[in-house]
Amino acid sequence: MAALTADRQTLRQGGGLLQSFPVAATTVIYSGSLVALNAAGNAVPASDTAALIVVGVADKQVDNDPGAAGDRNVDVWSGAIFEFGATSITLAMTGDVMYVVDDNNFDDVNPGQGIVAGVLVNFVSTTKGRLFISTAKAVVGYLKGQATLNPGSLIDAAGETMVITVTGAKLGDHVLISAPYDLQDITVTGYVQAADTVEVRIQNEGGATVDLASGVWRALVIPQ
């Protein structure tokens, strides 16, 4: 599986919306490919590159090489369901947000930059699925991580800090933490402490000593 070097016939279900976007300088966008906008607002082949926003699927090939940004426009379909290759997915992932691998493939695992491709609505096989692709930021991506944590015994008013690695997490992102059991009046706070690192702070406010068991804790990070 690799990025496109030629046009592809991409299955589309639903009418969808056709919009036009200026193409970035010296860029070729293939028909049927995943298309994203870069930070300057110009269309490029979708990839795992920081700051890209997927806007849909190219209607026809546009060759803007050589050419300056905006010399040519690409028509892009969105608001519909499209079939693309997948790295490795399962039926249980139906309804989950999927991430861009390249302009031809997606995966459930964030490969680094957390560029949202769309939502998996139909599992075809472990290496193929159908995504609902909205326009611009209508689909919000999230990052996931988990770790087996074994908090120590905490007397009243005592606390402890633990770490969960979440690839792609950045300072300022929103964090939700889930524990695998009753917390017995333990309060929990999660925050991004550094790139790819979520700290989980637990605090005993129940009045009695609490010794939580070892278990798998999960972090959900919503990019700002």
C-alpha positions as semicolon CSV with decimal commas, in nm:
position;residue;x (nm);y (nm);z (nm)
1;M;0,000;0,000;0,000
2;A;0,138;0,337;-0,100
3;A;0,047;0,686;-0,212
4;L;-0,101;0,719;-0,559
5;T;0,108;0,759;-0,872
6;A;-0,191;0,738;-1,107
7;D;-0,567;0,795;-1,105
8;R;-0,792;0,553;-0,915
9;Q;-1,162;0,474;-0,946
10;T;-1,305;0,545;-0,604
11;L;-1,648;0,412;-0,516
12;R;-1,880;0,691;-0,399
13;Q;-2,216;0,637;-0,227
14;G;-2,462;0,924;-0,182
15;G;-2,492;1,242;-0,382
16;G;-2,232;1,447;-0,200
17;L;-2,120;1,805;-0,247
18;L;-1,875;1,914;-0,519
19;Q;-1,649;2,208;-0,431
20;S;-1,344;2,369;-0,592
21;F;-1,015;2,445;-0,418
22;P;-0,690;2,609;-0,539
23;V;-0,407;2,359;-0,584
24;A;-0,070;2,408;-0,414
25;A;0,237;2,494;-0,621
26;T;0,409;2,214;-0,817
27;T;0,148;1,962;-0,707
28;V;-0,031;1,677;-0,884
29;I;-0,361;1,553;-0,742
30;Y;-0,487;1,225;-0,886
31;S;-0,849;1,147;-0,964
32;G;-1,013;0,952;-0,682
33;S;-0,750;1,049;-0,425
34;L;-0,798;1,184;-0,075
35;V;-0,750;1,561;-0,086
36;A;-0,649;1,790;0,200
37;L;-0,593;2,160;0,249
38;N;-0,257;2,281;0,383
39;A;-0,208;2,569;0,625
40;A;-0,221;2,817;0,335
41;G;-0,558;2,682;0,221
42;N;-0,427;2,512;-0,092
43;A;-0,520;2,159;-0,197
44;V;-0,259;1,881;-0,171
45;P;-0,270;1,501;-0,171
46;A;-0,372;1,389;0,178
47;S;-0,085;1,261;0,391
48;D;0,024;1,229;0,753
49;T;0,156;1,585;0,754
50;A;0,094;1,837;1,031
51;A;-0,188;2,093;0,989
52;L;-0,360;1,923;0,693
53;I;-0,741;1,906;0,684
54;V;-0,908;1,646;0,463
55;V;-1,183;1,800;0,249
56;G;-1,284;1,508;0,030
57;V;-1,201;1,311;-0,285
58;A;-1,074;1,448;-0,616
59;D;-1,321;1,437;-0,903
60;K;-1,054;1,452;-1,176
61;Q;-0,676;1,465;-1,196
62;V;-0,521;1,813;-1,175
63;D;-0,155;1,863;-1,271
64;N;-0,022;2,191;-1,135
65;D;0,345;2,099;-1,184
66;P;0,500;2,330;-1,279
67;G;0,268;2,600;-1,150
68;A;0,222;2,849;-0,869
69;A;-0,031;2,805;-0,590
70;G;-0,378;2,877;-0,724
71;D;-0,287;2,849;-1,092
72;R;-0,526;2,556;-1,114
73;N;-0,824;2,437;-0,908
74;V;-0,934;2,085;-0,818
75;D;-1,299;1,977;-0,784
76;V;-1,349;1,774;-0,467
77;W;-1,641;1,556;-0,355
78;S;-1,738;1,548;0,014
79;G;-2,043;1,475;0,228
80;A;-2,063;1,118;0,095
81;I;-1,923;0,767;0,151
82;F;-1,601;0,663;-0,025
83;E;-1,411;0,334;-0,040
84;F;-1,036;0,333;0,027
85;G;-0,761;0,096;0,127
86;A;-0,690;0,036;0,496
87;T;-0,378;-0,072;0,680
88;S;-0,555;-0,310;0,917
89;I;-0,911;-0,265;1,040
90;T;-1,184;-0,479;1,198
91;L;-1,564;-0,484;1,190
92;A;-1,567;-0,366;1,553
93;M;-1,416;-0,035;1,441
94;T;-1,732;0,064;1,251
95;G;-1,828;0,413;1,364
96;D;-1,474;0,505;1,467
97;V;-1,271;0,796;1,335
98;M;-1,001;0,686;1,087
99;Y;-0,670;0,859;1,015
100;V;-0,488;0,942;0,692
101;V;-0,193;0,722;0,597
102;D;-0,162;0,872;0,247
103;D;-0,393;0,983;-0,036
104;N;-0,492;0,622;-0,101
105;N;-0,511;0,462;0,246
106;F;-0,634;0,510;0,602
107;D;-0,600;0,336;0,938
108;D;-0,761;0,329;1,283
109;V;-0,422;0,402;1,442
110;N;-0,295;0,758;1,431
111;P;0,037;0,734;1,243
112;G;0,169;1,053;1,401
113;Q;-0,008;1,377;1,308
114;G;-0,369;1,270;1,367
115;I;-0,504;1,384;1,029
116;V;-0,867;1,268;1,019
117;A;-0,972;1,088;0,701
118;G;-1,334;1,029;0,801
119;V;-1,557;0,789;0,992
120;L;-1,565;0,416;0,909
121;V;-1,926;0,336;0,816
122;N;-1,879;0,008;0,629
123;F;-1,621;-0,264;0,692
124;V;-1,535;-0,435;0,362
125;S;-1,226;-0,631;0,467
126;T;-0,926;-0,593;0,695
127;T;-0,758;-0,390;0,419
128;K;-1,056;-0,201;0,277
129;G;-1,336;0,011;0,417
130;R;-1,586;0,285;0,335
131;L;-1,555;0,624;0,501
132;F;-1,801;0,904;0,543
133;I;-1,596;1,211;0,457
134;S;-1,734;1,547;0,557
135;T;-1,594;1,888;0,466
136;A;-1,320;2,087;0,648
137;K;-1,346;2,049;1,028
138;A;-1,690;1,895;1,048
139;V;-1,536;1,564;1,160
140;V;-1,336;1,604;1,479
141;G;-1,053;1,361;1,530
142;Y;-0,938;1,220;1,860
143;L;-0,635;1,035;1,988
144;K;-0,635;0,729;2,211
145;G;-0,387;0,567;2,446
146;Q;-0,386;0,318;2,730
147;A;-0,153;0,182;2,994
148;T;-0,161;-0,070;3,276
149;L;-0,135;0,138;3,593
150;N;-0,107;0,021;3,953
151;P;-0,170;0,314;4,189
152;G;-0,019;0,297;4,533
153;S;-0,215;0,292;4,858
154;L;-0,332;0,648;4,926
155;I;-0,425;0,786;5,266
156;D;-0,681;1,067;5,285
157;A;-0,562;1,382;5,096
158;A;-0,272;1,195;4,936
159;G;-0,221;1,182;4,560
160;E;-0,017;1,022;4,285
161;T;0,073;1,104;3,924
162;M;0,095;0,842;3,651
163;V;0,164;0,855;3,275
164;I;-0,014;0,730;2,962
165;T;0,154;0,767;2,623
166;V;-0,078;0,908;2,354
167;T;0,094;0,952;2,019
168;G;0,013;1,289;1,865
169;A;-0,104;1,457;2,187
170;K;0,009;1,819;2,219
171;L;0,011;2,080;2,493
172;G;-0,330;2,242;2,524
173;D;-0,531;1,943;2,395
174;H;-0,837;1,831;2,592
175;V;-0,808;1,503;2,786
176;L;-1,062;1,252;2,918
177;I;-0,953;0,966;3,146
178;S;-1,135;0,640;3,214
179;A;-1,051;0,392;3,489
180;P;-1,139;0,021;3,479
181;Y;-1,312;0,012;3,820
182;D;-1,492;0,206;4,095
183;L;-1,263;0,488;4,204
184;Q;-1,396;0,493;4,563
185;D;-1,409;0,875;4,586
186;I;-1,068;0,914;4,421
187;T;-1,068;1,220;4,194
188;V;-0,893;1,200;3,856
189;T;-0,746;1,473;3,638
190;G;-0,583;1,421;3,299
191;Y;-0,374;1,669;3,100
192;V;-0,107;1,674;2,829
193;Q;0,221;1,727;3,011
194;A;0,442;1,714;2,699
195;A;0,422;1,595;2,340
196;D;0,277;1,239;2,330
197;T;0,254;1,234;2,711
198;V;-0,065;1,244;2,921
199;E;-0,031;1,270;3,298
200;V;-0,304;1,121;3,516
201;R;-0,330;1,279;3,860
202;I;-0,532;1,091;4,121
203;Q;-0,624;1,234;4,461
204;N;-0,790;1,064;4,758
205;E;-1,068;1,285;4,892
206;G;-1,277;1,014;5,057
207;G;-1,150;1,027;5,415
208;A;-1,024;0,669;5,430
209;T;-0,720;0,492;5,282
210;V;-0,781;0,356;4,932
211;D;-0,563;0,105;4,748
212;L;-0,676;0,076;4,387
213;A;-0,590;-0,241;4,197
214;S;-0,375;-0,265;3,887
215;G;-0,574;-0,218;3,566
216;V;-0,583;-0,076;3,216
217;W;-0,649;0,300;3,221
218;R;-0,744;0,480;2,899
219;A;-0,691;0,836;2,778
220;L;-0,895;1,009;2,507
221;V;-0,732;1,325;2,371
222;I;-0,931;1,578;2,168
223;P;-0,703;1,811;1,972
224;Q;-0,768;2,180;2,034
